[in-house]
Amino acid sequence: MPLKQAEFGQYERPFDTLELFYRGVAATGSPFQKEQYHISSVIQLKNVPSVTQLREVWKGLRHQHPQIAAISDETSSRLIYTVPSPETLEEWLQMTFVVHDNETRSAESLDAVLPQSSLFMLHYLPRSRELFFRTPHWRTDGTGMILLQHDFLTLLARGPQSTLEFDGSEVSRIPPSLDEAAGISLDITDEMKVATEAELAVIANGTAPSSIVQTLQNTTPGNSRRLSTFFPKELSGQLIAASKLRGLKVTAAVQSALILAVRPHLTPVDGRLICFNTYDLRDRVPAPWSGPQGATGLYHTGRPCSIDLATNKNYDTIATTLTSHYQRDLEPLFKFLPCYVQTIGSLLATPLELAIQAPGAAHPELSSLGVIDDRLPTVHAGPAATVEIEDWWLGVQIINRVLQTYLWTREGELHLTCHFNDAFYEREFVEGFLEEWKAKLVEELIA
């Protein structure tokens, strides 16, 4: 449903299916003052912009993408956007743009200890030249965050603009929800329930899924941590070329190595590995929302995948299974997507103390962000400045036993990262696992 004016200067719509999904999953961490899947992303710049410049750009980004300033109503069921007065705009800036003048830690270190906010936040660390973006996942997704960062740096390079007018017309720049954009019916029918049950049968049918053995026995989440590694440019190029030569997408090639690397750590070792593979749906929504103007749209989905480790024992068979899974037609999913997302949301909204004990709770997930340079170039040149990125990363907060891994390519280098909760895994185990994953990928594609 599109935004409608509820009163003068205030626009509302119900949260859509996917927004409610992420709000429900996030809420599983509320007893611990944490939030599952809270997005963090950092841009380290080569130059040091002034605080005044960044404040103006942050304000300009709100004007261009007003949804970053939308909030939830008290019932957590509706999205509300209020046209700001000069005073409330300044209040929003004070709340959402935070400068850490004397901070000597990196944004990555800060990420582990900063409390999550319901607002879309920008932290600036002048000493490390880092722009640290944080937001609840219901506000955008990984691709959307990257598009927002591109627009932010474009505004920074462009320099001061004429006076920004917040008069209500900016509401036209708030993208439609996925339900609306894709024309999805919200009326749950018996046919939808049957189709949802069939789609999720891979989770329920068969033996209990395998879990990683090397988990700590804590029952309360600690801090979410991030570890990362990458391949040098030349080796990255060789791995990508070898993947294509074997008819594999890079995501399937890397995920196959991930599964082989985790297999010795699973019990049972010949059981089933259950994961959710993600799909970007931006090409399924109409222009202009399929492009940068839809940056604050939540446009993706996930489908369950079951890898039988008893029959898929080597790289080639795993890669074939994954390729077949990724090539499945998404179109039928749209016919029952609301029911499907609600059902998954119910599964993932299980109280944390129960969820971490469930079979298969300790397992890896992979999300591929593609070629970052395609959406966020390293250099943004404009009349006011040339802004250059030195480093970049993106990830999410994890409060359970999942090893949430990411894959992306930037400046020709293939990056692998892992987000985990330090109450459930020793850092040394995750470091070793990352190295095993890297080695397995090289061994299977090049060695």
C-alpha positions as CSV (number, residue, x, y, z in Angstrom):
1,M,0.0,0.0,0.0
2,P,1.4,3.4,-0.9
3,L,2.1,6.2,1.6
4,K,-1.0,8.2,2.4
5,Q,-1.3,11.5,4.1
6,A,-2.6,10.8,7.6
7,E,-2.5,14.5,8.7
8,F,-0.8,17.6,7.6
9,G,2.9,16.9,7.0
10,Q,2.6,13.2,8.1
11,Y,2.5,10.2,5.7
12,E,1.9,6.6,6.6
13,R,1.5,3.1,5.2
14,P,1.5,-0.4,6.8
15,F,4.8,-2.2,7.0
16,D,5.0,-4.8,4.2
17,T,5.6,-8.5,4.6
18,L,9.4,-8.4,4.4
19,E,9.7,-5.3,6.7
20,L,7.6,-7.2,9.3
21,F,9.8,-10.2,8.8
22,Y,13.0,-8.3,9.7
23,R,11.3,-6.5,12.6
24,G,10.2,-9.9,14.0
25,V,13.6,-11.5,13.6
26,A,15.3,-8.4,15.2
27,A,13.0,-8.6,18.2
28,T,14.4,-12.0,19.2
29,G,17.4,-10.1,20.5
30,S,15.4,-7.5,22.5
31,P,15.7,-9.4,25.9
32,F,19.4,-9.0,25.5
33,Q,19.4,-5.4,24.2
34,K,20.6,-6.7,20.8
35,E,19.2,-7.0,17.3
36,Q,19.7,-9.8,14.8
37,Y,20.7,-8.7,11.3
38,H,21.4,-5.0,12.2
39,I,23.4,-3.8,9.2
40,S,26.8,-2.1,9.6
41,S,28.9,-0.8,6.7
42,V,32.1,1.2,6.8
43,I,33.8,3.4,4.2
44,Q,37.3,4.4,5.0
45,L,38.3,7.5,3.0
46,K,41.7,8.5,1.8
47,N,41.0,12.1,2.5
48,V,39.5,13.7,5.6
49,P,36.3,15.7,5.0
50,S,35.1,18.3,7.5
51,V,32.3,17.7,9.9
52,T,30.4,20.6,8.4
53,Q,30.6,19.0,5.0
54,L,29.4,15.7,6.2
55,R,26.5,17.2,8.1
56,E,25.3,18.9,5.0
57,V,25.7,15.8,2.9
58,W,23.8,13.7,5.4
59,K,21.0,16.2,5.3
60,G,21.2,16.1,1.5
61,L,20.9,12.3,1.5
62,R,17.8,12.6,3.6
63,H,16.3,14.9,1.0
64,Q,17.2,12.5,-1.8
65,H,16.2,9.4,0.2
66,P,13.7,10.6,2.8
67,Q,12.9,7.1,4.0
68,I,16.1,7.0,6.0
69,A,14.3,9.4,8.4
70,A,11.0,7.4,8.6
71,I,10.1,5.7,11.9
72,S,7.7,3.1,13.2
73,D,4.5,3.8,15.0
74,E,4.0,2.7,18.6
75,T,2.3,-0.5,17.4
76,S,5.2,-1.5,15.2
77,S,2.8,-2.0,12.3
78,R,3.1,1.2,10.3
79,L,5.8,3.3,8.6
80,I,5.6,7.0,9.3
81,Y,7.3,9.8,7.5
82,T,7.0,13.4,8.8
83,V,7.9,16.4,6.8
84,P,10.5,18.2,9.0
85,S,10.6,21.8,10.0
86,P,14.0,23.5,10.2
87,E,14.0,22.7,14.0
88,T,13.0,19.0,13.7
89,L,15.5,18.6,10.8
90,E,18.3,19.9,13.1
91,E,17.0,17.5,15.9
92,W,17.2,14.6,13.4
93,L,20.8,15.6,12.5
94,Q,21.8,15.7,16.1
95,M,20.3,12.3,16.8
96,T,21.6,10.4,13.7
97,F,24.9,12.0,12.8
98,V,27.5,11.3,15.6
99,V,31.1,12.4,15.5
100,H,33.6,10.4,17.5
101,D,36.4,13.1,17.7
102,N,38.7,11.3,20.2
103,E,37.9,7.7,19.3
104,T,41.1,5.7,18.7
105,R,39.4,2.5,18.0
106,S,38.3,1.5,14.5
107,A,34.7,1.4,13.4
108,E,35.0,-2.4,13.4
109,S,35.9,-2.4,17.1
110,L,33.2,0.1,17.8
111,D,30.7,-2.0,16.0
112,A,31.0,-4.8,18.5
113,V,30.1,-2.6,21.5
114,L,27.8,0.2,20.2
115,P,24.1,-0.4,21.1
116,Q,21.8,-0.8,18.1
117,S,19.4,2.1,17.3
118,S,16.0,2.1,15.7
119,L,17.2,5.0,13.6
120,F,19.4,5.0,10.5
121,M,22.7,6.3,11.9
122,L,25.9,7.7,10.5
123,H,29.0,7.7,12.8
124,Y,32.1,9.6,11.8
125,L,35.5,8.7,13.1
126,P,37.9,11.4,12.0
127,R,41.1,9.7,13.3
128,S,40.6,6.6,11.1
129,R,38.8,8.6,8.3
130,E,35.8,6.2,8.6
131,L,32.1,6.8,7.7
132,F,30.2,4.2,9.7
133,F,26.6,3.5,8.6
134,R,24.3,1.5,10.8
135,T,20.6,0.6,10.3
136,P,18.0,-1.9,11.3
137,H,17.6,-4.4,8.4
138,W,13.9,-3.5,7.8
139,R,15.1,-0.1,6.4
140,T,17.1,-1.4,3.5
141,D,19.3,-4.4,2.4
142,G,23.0,-4.8,1.5
143,T,22.6,-3.6,-2.1
144,G,20.5,-0.7,-0.9
145,M,23.1,0.4,1.6
146,I,25.7,0.3,-1.2
147,L,23.5,2.5,-3.4
148,L,23.0,4.9,-0.6
149,Q,26.7,5.2,0.0
150,H,27.3,5.9,-3.6
151,D,24.8,8.8,-3.5
152,F,26.3,10.1,-0.3
153,L,29.8,10.2,-1.8
154,T,28.4,11.8,-5.0
155,L,26.9,14.6,-2.9
156,L,30.2,15.0,-1.0
157,A,32.1,15.4,-4.2
158,R,29.5,17.7,-5.7
159,G,29.7,20.2,-2.8
160,P,27.2,22.6,-1.3
161,Q,23.8,22.7,-2.9
162,S,21.1,25.3,-3.0
163,T,18.7,25.4,0.0
164,L,16.9,22.1,0.4
165,E,13.1,22.3,0.4
166,F,11.3,19.8,2.7
167,D,7.7,20.5,1.7
168,G,6.1,17.1,1.4
169,S,7.1,16.7,-2.3
170,E,10.0,14.5,-1.2
171,V,7.5,11.8,-0.3
172,S,7.4,10.9,-4.0
173,R,11.0,9.7,-3.6
174,I,10.1,7.1,-1.0
175,P,10.2,3.7,-2.9
176,P,7.2,1.3,-2.7
177,S,7.4,-1.8,-0.6
178,L,8.2,-5.1,-2.3
179,D,4.5,-6.1,-1.9
180,E,3.4,-3.0,-3.8
181,A,6.2,-2.8,-6.3
182,A,5.8,-6.5,-7.4
183,G,2.0,-6.4,-7.3
184,I,1.9,-9.2,-4.7
185,S,-1.5,-10.2,-3.3
186,L,-1.6,-10.0,0.5
187,D,-4.7,-12.2,0.8
188,I,-3.5,-15.6,2.1
189,T,-5.3,-18.5,0.4
190,D,-5.2,-22.2,1.0
191,E,-3.2,-22.5,-2.3
192,M,-0.6,-20.2,-0.9
193,K,-0.3,-22.3,2.3
194,V,0.1,-25.5,0.2
195,A,2.8,-23.9,-2.0
196,T,4.6,-22.5,1.1
197,E,4.6,-26.0,2.7
198,A,6.1,-27.4,-0.5
199,E,8.8,-24.8,-0.7
200,L,9.8,-25.3,2.9
201,A,9.6,-29.1,2.7
202,V,13.4,-29.4,2.3
203,I,13.7,-28.1,5.9
204,A,11.2,-30.5,7.5
205,N,11.7,-33.6,5.4
206,G,14.6,-35.9,6.0
207,T,17.0,-36.3,8.9
208,A,17.8,-33.6,11.4
209,P,20.3,-31.1,9.9
210,S,23.9,-31.2,10.8
211,S,25.5,-28.6,13.2
212,I,29.0,-27.3,13.8
213,V,30.6,-29.1,16.7
214,Q,33.0,-26.4,17.8
215,T,30.5,-24.2,19.6
216,L,30.7,-22.8,23.1
217,Q,27.9,-23.9,25.5
218,N,26.8,-20.4,26.5
219,T,23.1,-19.6,26.2
220,T,23.3,-15.8,26.3
221,P,24.6,-13.9,23.3
222,G,27.8,-11.9,23.6
223,N,29.2,-9.4,21.0
224,S,28.9,-9.8,17.3
225,R,32.4,-10.0,15.7
226,R,33.7,-9.8,12.2
227,L,36.7,-11.5,10.7
228,S,37.8,-11.0,7.1
229,T,40.3,-12.1,4.5
230,F,40.9,-11.6,0.8
231,F,42.7,-12.9,-2.2
232,P,45.3,-10.7,-4.0
233,K,44.1,-9.2,-7.3
234,E,46.0,-11.7,-9.6
235,L,44.9,-14.8,-7.6
236,S,41.3,-13.4,-7.5
237,G,41.3,-13.1,-11.3
238,Q,42.5,-16.7,-11.6
239,L,39.8,-17.9,-9.3
240,I,37.0,-16.0,-11.1
241,A,38.3,-17.2,-14.5
242,A,38.5,-20.8,-13.3
243,S,34.9,-20.6,-12.0
244,K,33.6,-19.4,-15.3
245,L,35.6,-22.0,-17.2
246,R,33.8,-24.7,-15.2
247,G,30.5,-23.1,-15.9
248,L,30.0,-21.8,-12.4
249,K,28.8,-18.5,-11.1
250,V,31.3,-17.1,-8.6
251,T,28.8,-17.4,-5.7
252,A,28.2,-21.1,-6.3
253,A,32.0,-21.7,-6.7
254,V,32.8,-20.0,-3.4
255,Q,29.8,-21.5,-1.6
256,S,30.9,-25.0,-2.7
257,A,34.3,-24.5,-1.1
258,L,32.6,-23.1,2.0
259,I,30.5,-26.3,2.4
260,L,33.6,-28.5,1.9
261,A,35.5,-26.5,4.5
262,V,32.8,-26.7,7.1
263,R,32.0,-30.4,6.6
264,P,34.8,-31.8,8.9
265,H,33.4,-29.6,11.6
266,L,29.8,-30.9,11.3
267,T,28.0,-33.6,13.2
268,P,26.9,-35.8,11.6
269,V,29.5,-35.4,8.9
270,D,27.3,-37.2,6.4
271,G,24.1,-35.5,7.3
272,R,22.2,-32.6,5.7
273,L,23.4,-29.0,5.6
274,I,20.4,-26.6,5.5
275,C,20.9,-22.9,4.5
276,F,19.0,-20.1,2.9
277,N,20.3,-18.8,-0.4
278,T,19.6,-15.1,-1.1
279,Y,18.2,-13.6,-4.3
280,D,18.3,-9.9,-5.3
281,L,14.8,-8.9,-6.6
282,R,15.6,-5.4,-7.8
283,D,15.3,-6.5,-11.4
284,R,11.7,-7.6,-10.6
285,V,10.5,-4.1,-9.5
286,P,9.6,-1.4,-12.0
287,A,11.8,1.6,-12.8
288,P,13.0,3.8,-11.3
289,W,12.9,1.7,-8.1
290,S,15.0,-1.0,-9.7
291,G,17.9,1.4,-9.7
292,P,19.6,3.9,-7.3
293,Q,16.3,5.6,-6.5
294,G,15.1,2.4,-4.9
295,A,18.0,2.3,-2.5
296,T,15.8,2.3,0.6
297,G,13.6,-0.4,-0.8
298,L,13.9,-3.9,0.7
299,Y,14.0,-6.0,-2.5
300,H,15.3,-9.5,-1.9
301,T,14.3,-12.9,-0.7
302,G,15.8,-16.2,0.4
303,R,15.1,-19.9,-0.5
304,P,16.0,-22.9,1.6
305,C,18.6,-25.3,0.2
306,S,19.4,-28.8,1.6
307,I,22.7,-30.3,0.7
308,D,22.9,-34.1,1.3
309,L,26.5,-34.6,2.4
310,A,26.2,-38.3,2.1
311,T,25.7,-38.1,-1.7
312,N,27.4,-34.7,-2.3
313,K,30.9,-35.6,-1.1
314,N,33.1,-33.6,-3.5
315,Y,33.3,-30.1,-4.9
316,D,31.8,-30.9,-8.3
317,T,28.6,-32.5,-7.0
318,I,28.1,-29.8,-4.4
319,A,28.6,-27.1,-7.1
320,T,26.1,-28.9,-9.4
321,T,23.5,-29.0,-6.7
322,L,24.0,-25.3,-5.8
323,T,23.9,-24.2,-9.4
324,S,20.7,-26.1,-10.0
325,H,19.2,-24.4,-6.9
326,Y,20.3,-20.9,-7.9
327,Q,18.8,-21.4,-11.4
328,R,15.3,-22.2,-10.2
329,D,12.7,-19.9,-11.5
330,L,11.7,-17.2,-9.0
331,E,8.4,-16.3,-10.7
332,P,6.2,-18.9,-9.0
333,L,7.5,-17.7,-5.6
334,F,5.7,-14.3,-6.1
335,K,2.3,-16.0,-6.1
336,F,2.7,-17.0,-2.5
337,L,5.4,-14.7,-1.2
338,P,3.5,-13.1,1.7
339,C,2.5,-16.5,3.1
340,Y,6.0,-17.8,2.6
341,V,7.7,-14.9,4.3
342,Q,5.3,-15.0,7.2
343,T,6.0,-18.7,7.7
344,I,9.8,-18.2,7.6
345,G,9.4,-15.3,10.0
346,S,7.6,-17.4,12.5
347,L,10.4,-20.0,12.3
348,L,13.1,-17.4,12.8
349,A,11.3,-15.6,15.5
350,T,11.6,-18.5,17.9
351,P,13.0,-17.3,21.3
352,L,16.7,-17.3,21.2
353,E,17.2,-19.7,24.1
354,L,15.3,-22.3,22.1
355,A,16.6,-21.5,18.6
356,I,20.3,-21.9,19.6
357,Q,19.5,-25.5,20.8
358,A,17.7,-26.6,17.6
359,P,19.3,-29.1,15.2
360,G,21.3,-27.3,12.6
361,A,21.4,-24.0,14.5
362,A,25.2,-23.8,14.2
363,H,25.8,-23.6,10.4
364,P,27.2,-21.2,7.8
365,E,25.2,-18.9,5.6
366,L,26.5,-17.0,2.6
367,S,25.4,-13.7,1.1
368,S,27.0,-12.5,-2.1
369,L,27.2,-8.7,-2.6
370,G,28.7,-9.1,-6.2
371,V,31.1,-6.6,-7.7
372,I,31.0,-3.6,-5.4
373,D,32.7,-1.2,-7.9
374,D,29.6,-1.6,-10.2
375,R,27.5,0.3,-7.6
376,L,30.1,2.1,-5.5
377,P,33.1,3.3,-7.5
378,T,36.4,3.8,-5.6
379,V,36.6,7.4,-6.9
380,H,33.9,10.0,-6.9
381,A,35.0,13.2,-8.7
382,G,33.0,16.4,-8.5
383,P,33.4,20.2,-8.6
384,A,34.0,20.4,-4.9
385,A,36.3,17.4,-4.3
386,T,37.6,14.1,-5.5
387,V,36.5,11.5,-2.9
388,E,38.4,8.3,-2.9
389,I,37.7,5.1,-0.9
390,E,40.6,3.3,0.8
391,D,38.6,0.4,2.3
392,W,35.0,-0.8,2.6
393,W,33.0,-3.5,4.3
394,L,29.5,-4.5,5.1
395,G,27.9,-7.0,7.4
396,V,25.3,-7.7,10.0
397,Q,25.0,-8.3,13.8
398,I,24.7,-11.9,14.7
399,I,23.2,-13.0,18.1
400,N,22.8,-16.8,17.5
401,R,25.0,-19.7,16.4
402,V,25.0,-18.9,12.7
403,L,28.3,-18.1,10.9
404,Q,27.1,-15.4,8.6
405,T,29.6,-15.1,5.7
406,Y,29.9,-12.6,2.9
407,L,31.4,-12.6,-0.5
408,W,32.2,-9.6,-2.7
409,T,34.7,-8.4,-5.2
410,R,36.2,-4.9,-5.0
411,E,39.0,-3.5,-7.1
412,G,39.6,-6.9,-8.5
413,E,40.1,-8.5,-5.1
414,L,37.8,-11.3,-3.9
415,H,36.8,-10.8,-0.2
416,L,35.5,-13.4,2.3
417,T,34.2,-12.3,5.7
418,C,32.5,-14.0,8.6
419,H,30.3,-12.5,11.3
420,F,29.8,-14.5,14.4
421,N,28.8,-14.1,18.1
422,D,31.7,-14.4,20.5
423,A,29.5,-16.2,23.1
424,F,29.2,-19.2,20.8
425,Y,32.5,-19.4,18.9
426,E,36.2,-18.9,19.8
427,R,37.9,-16.4,17.6
428,E,40.7,-18.8,16.8
429,F,38.2,-21.4,15.4
430,V,36.6,-18.8,13.1
431,E,40.1,-17.6,12.0
432,G,41.1,-21.2,11.2
433,F,37.8,-21.8,9.4
434,L,38.3,-18.8,7.1
435,E,41.8,-20.0,6.2
436,E,40.4,-23.5,5.5
437,W,37.7,-22.0,3.2
438,K,40.3,-20.0,1.3
439,A,42.6,-23.0,0.9
440,K,39.7,-25.2,-0.3
441,L,38.7,-22.7,-2.9
442,V,42.2,-22.5,-4.3
443,E,42.7,-26.2,-4.1
444,E,39.5,-27.0,-6.1
445,L,39.7,-24.3,-8.7
446,I,43.4,-23.8,-9.4
447,A,45.7,-26.3,-7.6
